[in-house]
Amino acid sequence: MDSENQENRKFQITQNFIDALDYLLDSGRLKTVVEFESVTGFRAQRITGMRKFLSGDENAKPYYANAEHLAALNESFGISLKYLLFGVKPILEEKEERKSEVVAGVSPREFQIVQEQMELLQQRVKLLDDKVEFYKSLISKS
């Protein structure tokens, strides 16, 4: 890919990133860009810099969305990678497990981690129950 096409591609991906972030803000899934910063660790100033660069501000430094930015939107908010990379709608992935409940004072990523831990604990409980049943069957046979 020649350098002009590569620059255009990076510009388009960055535009898709900003559009997805705006979607989250407009839909109320994010209250502010600062909330995005607290969930992902990416500085809100970088987002502002991206916006200025995309708007054609001559004083803005070129700053593009990178793989970590895209992964954060995908993992924390369920934004489709197809949308981020290629502009293919829908913006949100159509997966049930991507839906997260809003819990006051807990970021979506923290909530997701807790859900995953709960699933692991439920699996352990099931294994322990199976083990108890196995030993009960051994005792009843003797």
LOTI-226844 format. One record per residue: x, y, z of N, C-alpha, C, CB in turn. Coordinates in steps of 0.05 Angstrom, whole numbers, plus 5000, padded with zeros to 4 digits. Atoms other than C-alpha are relative to their C-alpha. Glycine has a CB too. Layout:
% LOTI-226844
XYZXYZXYZXYZ/...
This chain:
% LOTI-226844
501749775000500050005000501850255000498050005025/498349765000503050674981499450195023499750154973/500349834976503951215033497550175000502550175003/502449835001498151645009497549835008499650124972/502350184993493251055013500149925030500149754983/499750074972496150865081499150235018502949935006/500949774985495051575107496950034999501350264989/502949995002487951575080498649795017499149974970/501250224984486550905113500150065030501549744994/499749924972489251145180498050225007502950085007/501849784996485151775173497149905003500250214977/502750114999478751375159499549845025499549834975/500350154975479850905217499750195024502449815004/500249804978480951505263497350135000502350214998/502749885003474551815236497949815011499450084971/501950214990470751165250500249985031500649734987/499650014971473751155321498550245013503050015007/501349774989471351865334497049984997501050264987/502950045004464451715304498949805020499549904971/501050204980463751105349500050125028501849754999/499949874974465851515409497750195003502750145004/502349815001460652045390497449845004500050164974/502450174997455451485384499649935029500349754983/500250074972457051265455499150245017502749895011/500749764985456451975480497150084995501850244993/502849935007449952115442498049815011499850024970/501950204991446751465464499949995031500849734989/500050004971448451595537501649785013497249995010/498450214989452950995545502550115013500849794978/497849844987458451495561498950285005502650014982/500949734994457052145596501950214989499750045030/497949815010463652495577502349844990500950195023/497650125010470152355542501849935024501550194980/498450064976473352385612499249735011499650235021/500850264991469251775630501349784983496949974998/498550185018472351425569502849985010499950104971/497350004989479051625598500249835025500950295006/499950164975477451325666499649704995497950105019/500450295006475050665635502449884986497449974983/497950125018480650575584502850095007499450074972/497349904994486450995610501150184978501949785004/499149825022486951385544499250295007498749914973/500449724992487652125556497950144982502650154999/502149855014481752565537501350214981498150145020/498649805017486753075509500749884973502550105014/499450135025488752565456497549994982501149715005/502550005016481552505434499550284989497549915018/500449725010481053265429502050054978500550205024/498049975021487553255389499249864974502649895009/501050145023484552735342497850164986498949725007/502249855011478353155333501050254984498050105022/498949775013482453775316501449934974502050155019/498650105024486753385267498049934978501849775007/502050085019480653085233498550244988498149815012/501549775010477353765227501650174981499050175024/498349855018483254025188501550235013498450104977/498549794986486254485241502949984992499649975031/497350005010492954685212502149985023500650254984/498250014977496054735281500049735015499450225020/500350264986493854035303502249814990497249894995/498150215007499053485304498549764991501949935024/501350245009497252865265499949795023501349884975/500350214979494552365316497849814991499450135028/501950205010491251725294499249815022501249854976/500950224982487251195330501849764994497049934996/498350245004491550585341498549755009502750025016/501350254993490049855355499049995028501949774995/500950004972489549965430497550175003502250125018/502449844999484350515420497649834990500250254983/502150165012480250055375499249775019500849894973/500550224982480949465423498450095025502649875009/501549894977478549905481497150044994501350265010/502849975007472250095445498649744996499750174974/501250275004471049375425499649855026501849844981/500250164975472449055492498250135021502849965011/501449874978469549575539497250084993501550255008/502649895008463649815498498549854979500350294991/501350175020462149285446499850124972497249935009/500049885027463649725386501249794980501650274999/499150205020464449285324502650074987497849974979/497549955014471449215296499550044970501949775004/500749955028468249175227499350294995497749814991/500649725003465549865238502550175003497950095021/497649834995472050145266502049984977501349915026/498050045021476349855211498950074972501049725000/501049975027471749885151497550174997499449734989/502449845001465750315169497549854995500350214979/502450175005460949725163498250015024500949714994/501949994978454749825205498849735004497850214995/500649834977451949655256502550075016497949875017/497849914983456450035303500549805023499550285010/499850194978455049565361500049724990497850055021/500050295007456648825357497349895009502349855013/502650124994450348405357500549745015498449954975/499550234983452447935413498750055027503149955004/501449974974448447825476502050055022498449755006/498149964978454647775519501250275001502149794999/498949735000456648475499498350195016500250104971/501749834984450748765537501050015028497049914999/499149984972453049025604498050175015502850115002/501849844983448949285661501550245010498949835023/498849764989450249975688499849985030498750264989/500050014971452349945760501450265010501549745011/498949744991453650605797502849965012498150125021/497350004989460950725811501849784989499949985029/498450225011463450135769500250044970498749725007/499649975029466450195700499049754986503050054993/500950235015463749735645502149785000499350084972/497950205001470549385642500249855027502750134994/499950134973470649255718497649815003500050215022/502450174998463448985713500449754984497650164990/499550235017465548525656501949805014501150094973/498150174986471348265697498649855023502450165012/501550134978466748125756498249784989498450215016/501850215013461847755710501649764992498650124975/498350235008467547325683500849845024502450104984/499250144976469847165753497749845012501150205021/502450144991462746975773499549754984497550184999/500350235017462346505714502049785008500350074970/498050194992468846175735499349875027502850145002/500850104973466446105807497649804997499250235018/502250185004459945785782500949744988497950134981/498950255011463945285742501449845021502050074977/498750144978468145115803497949875019501850205016/502150124983461845015845498849764987497750215005/501050235015459144555791501949765002499450074971/498150214998465544155792500149885028502850104993/500150104972465344105868497549835005500250235020/502550164997458043875865500349734987497750164988/499650255013459943345815501949825016501250054972/498250154984465643125859498649885025502450175009/501550104977461043065920498249774991498350235012/501850215010456042655879501649754994498650104975/498350235006461742205856500749855026502550084985/499350134974463942075928497649885013501450205019/502550114989456741965950499449734987497750194996/500550255014456041435896501949785008500150054970/498050204990462441095919499349895028502850125001/500850084973460041085991497649825000499450255018/502450165001453240815973500549724988497850144983/499350265011456440245933501549825019501750044975/498450174981460740015991498449925024502350155010/
